[in-house]
Amino acid sequence: MLSVQNTNAWAKAGVMIRETLEPGSPFAAVYITPGNGCRFQARMTADMDATSDTAVATAGQIAITAPYRVKLERSVSGTFRGYYSSDGVNWQSMTWNPQTIAMASNVYIGLAVTSHSAGVVCEAKLTNVRTTGTVGAQWANQDIGIASNAVEPLYVAVSNAAGSPAVVAHDDPTAATLDTWTEWVIPLQAFANQGINLSNVDKLAIGLGSKSGVASSGGTGTIYIDDVRLYRP
């Protein structure tokens, strides 16, 4: 754990094991924080509040700051133990060890970071990440508990009974995640260039997904669309 940006005394970055990627999933984690030192936190039961190793940071915890090494272990029986080390050789067992948290046999493991401040991005730097045991998937990133849309292409399609729709995708591939009203002006020529007769249009569709006009499955979220207008050329 090389560094974690001080966006809040409780901003944190470290290692985590969790049952699912849902916001209320049981988890165990060992973090380094800017103002509360090295901490062992967990959610013992789904959808309950997370809890910390101590109610108030101790002087010993606060003294542990980045750069520092952290480790989290899960046993076959479902007990979790956290450790920290200054050199990666001599590991100190955390006083909250062990914690028993019921999880499925297959879980998610990875690196976790949070700014602890809504709307603020926190940057952390971690290196020399190692895993043991059976780890069967590739690394991927995932936002958890953030109220934002899935990133899917936004498109407009016009069509008539005579043929295939003409489809125009938004230039910004992350347009579905914008949180302010944004005007999207589409030149009619962009549809005409695809061979459709614009004097004979009987259907307009706005969607998210592939440019073929068929929405891909799996995306979630909500977008608002207002004032669909046709301007005179």
C-alpha positions in Angstrom: 0.0 0.0 0.0 2.0 3.0 -1.3 -0.4 5.8 -0.7 -4.0 6.9 -0.3 -5.3 10.4 -1.1 -6.5 12.3 1.9 -10.0 13.1 0.8 -11.3 12.3 4.3 -9.8 11.0 7.5 -11.8 7.8 6.8 -10.8 7.5 3.1 -9.3 4.1 2.7 -7.6 1.6 0.5 -6.5 -2.0 1.0 -7.5 -5.6 0.4 -11.0 -7.0 0.6 -12.9 -10.3 0.4 -16.6 -10.1 -0.2 -19.4 -12.6 -1.0 -21.0 -10.6 -3.9 -20.6 -7.3 -5.6 -23.9 -6.0 -4.2 -23.6 -3.0 -1.9 -24.9 -4.8 1.1 -22.7 -7.9 0.7 -20.8 -9.4 3.7 -17.2 -8.5 3.5 -13.9 -8.4 5.4 -11.2 -5.8 4.6 -7.9 -4.5 5.9 -7.3 -0.8 5.0 -4.8 2.0 5.4 -6.5 5.4 6.0 -5.2 8.9 6.1 -6.4 9.7 9.6 -7.4 6.5 11.3 -4.4 4.3 10.6 -4.6 0.6 9.7 -8.0 -0.9 10.3 -9.8 -4.2 10.1 -13.5 -3.7 9.0 -16.3 -6.1 8.1 -20.0 -6.6 7.4 -21.0 -9.7 9.3 -24.4 -10.1 7.7 -25.9 -9.0 4.4 -27.4 -5.5 4.4 -26.3 -4.7 8.0 -24.0 -1.8 8.9 -20.2 -2.4 8.6 -18.3 -2.5 11.8 -14.7 -1.7 12.7 -12.1 -3.4 14.9 -12.3 -0.6 17.5 -15.0 2.2 18.0 -12.3 4.9 18.1 -8.8 4.7 16.5 -6.1 3.9 18.9 -2.7 5.6 19.0 -1.1 2.3 17.7 -3.5 2.1 14.8 -3.1 5.8 13.8 0.7 5.3 13.8 0.4 2.9 10.9 0.4 5.0 7.7 1.2 4.4 4.0 3.5 3.1 2.8 2.7 -0.1 4.6 1.8 -3.7 3.8 -1.5 -5.3 4.6 -2.8 -8.9 4.3 -6.1 -10.6 4.7 -6.6 -14.4 5.1 -9.7 -16.5 4.9 -9.7 -20.1 6.2 -11.7 -23.0 4.9 -14.0 -22.7 8.0 -14.8 -19.1 7.2 -12.7 -17.2 9.7 -10.8 -14.0 8.6 -7.6 -12.6 9.9 -5.9 -9.3 9.1 -2.2 -8.5 9.3 0.1 -5.5 8.6 3.8 -5.3 8.1 6.5 -2.7 7.5 8.8 -5.0 5.5 6.6 -7.9 4.1 8.5 -10.4 6.3 7.4 -9.8 9.8 3.6 -9.7 9.9 1.7 -8.4 12.9 -1.6 -10.0 13.7 -4.5 -7.5 14.2 -6.2 -7.5 17.6 -9.6 -8.1 16.1 -8.5 -11.6 14.8 -10.2 -13.9 14.1 -13.6 -12.9 12.8 -16.1 -15.5 11.5 -18.2 -14.3 8.6 -20.5 -16.7 6.7 -19.9 -16.5 2.9 -20.4 -18.8 0.0 -17.5 -21.0 -1.0 -16.8 -18.8 -4.0 -16.1 -15.2 -3.2 -14.6 -12.0 -4.7 -11.2 -10.9 -3.7 -9.4 -7.7 -4.7 -8.3 -4.2 -3.9 -10.7 -1.6 -2.5 -10.7 2.2 -2.3 -13.2 4.8 -1.2 -13.0 8.6 -0.7 -15.5 8.5 2.1 -16.9 11.7 0.6 -19.8 11.7 -1.9 -18.8 13.0 -5.3 -15.1 13.1 -4.5 -12.6 10.8 -6.2 -9.9 9.2 -4.2 -6.6 7.9 -5.7 -4.6 5.1 -4.1 -1.5 3.4 -5.3 -0.9 -0.3 -4.5 1.8 -2.6 -5.7 3.2 -6.1 -5.3 -0.2 -7.6 -5.0 -0.2 -11.4 -4.4 -2.8 -14.0 -3.9 -2.8 -17.6 -2.7 -5.3 -20.4 -3.1 -7.5 -21.0 -6.1 -8.1 -17.7 -7.9 -10.0 -18.4 -11.1 -10.8 -15.1 -12.8 -9.0 -12.2 -14.3 -8.7 -8.9 -12.6 -11.6 -6.4 -13.3 -12.8 -3.2 -11.8 -16.2 -2.7 -10.3 -18.0 0.3 -8.7 -20.0 -0.9 -5.7 -22.8 1.1 -4.1 -22.5 4.1 -6.5 -25.8 5.4 -7.9 -24.7 5.7 -11.5 -25.7 4.1 -14.8 -23.9 1.3 -16.5 -21.8 2.5 -19.4 -23.7 1.6 -22.6 -23.6 3.4 -26.0 -26.5 5.8 -26.5 -28.1 5.8 -29.9 -31.0 7.2 -32.0 -32.6 5.2 -34.8 -35.2 6.2 -37.4 -36.9 3.8 -39.7 -39.8 3.0 -42.0 -41.5 -0.1 -43.2 -39.4 -0.2 -46.3 -36.1 -1.1 -44.8 -33.5 -1.3 -42.0 -33.3 1.6 -39.5 -30.6 4.3 -39.8 -28.7 4.5 -36.5 -26.6 7.2 -35.1 -24.6 6.6 -31.9 -23.6 9.4 -29.5 -19.9 10.5 -29.9 -19.4 10.1 -26.2 -19.4 6.4 -25.2 -20.1 7.4 -21.6 -23.1 9.6 -22.4 -25.5 7.5 -20.4 -23.6 8.4 -17.2 -23.9 12.2 -17.6 -25.7 13.8 -14.7 -26.6 17.2 -16.2 -29.0 18.1 -19.0 -27.0 17.9 -22.3 -28.2 18.7 -25.8 -27.4 16.2 -28.5 -27.7 17.7 -32.0 -27.8 15.1 -34.8 -27.6 16.4 -38.4 -30.3 14.9 -40.5 -27.7 14.1 -43.1 -26.2 11.5 -40.7 -29.4 9.5 -41.2 -29.7 10.3 -44.9 -26.2 9.1 -45.6 -27.4 5.6 -44.5 -29.9 5.5 -47.4 -33.2 6.2 -45.5 -35.8 8.5 -47.1 -36.3 11.2 -44.5 -39.7 12.2 -46.0 -41.0 8.7 -45.1 -40.1 8.0 -41.5 -42.7 6.3 -39.3 -40.6 5.3 -36.2 -38.0 6.9 -34.0 -36.2 5.0 -31.3 -33.8 6.1 -28.5 -31.9 3.3 -26.9 -28.8 2.0 -25.1 -26.7 -0.8 -26.4 -25.3 -1.8 -29.7 -25.4 0.4 -32.8 -27.5 -2.2 -34.5 -30.4 -0.9 -32.4 -30.6 -4.0 -30.3 -30.0 -3.2 -26.7 -27.4 -5.4 -25.0 -28.5 -7.1 -21.8 -27.0 -6.5 -18.4 -26.9 -2.7 -18.2 -28.8 -0.9 -15.4 -29.7 2.7 -14.5 -32.1 5.4 -15.6 -31.8 8.3 -18.1 -34.3 11.1 -18.7 -35.0 12.4 -22.3 -36.9 15.6 -22.9 -37.7 17.9 -25.9 -37.1 15.7 -28.9 -37.2 18.3 -31.6 -36.9 18.4 -35.4 -35.3 21.7 -36.7 -35.9 23.0 -40.2 -32.8 22.5 -42.4 
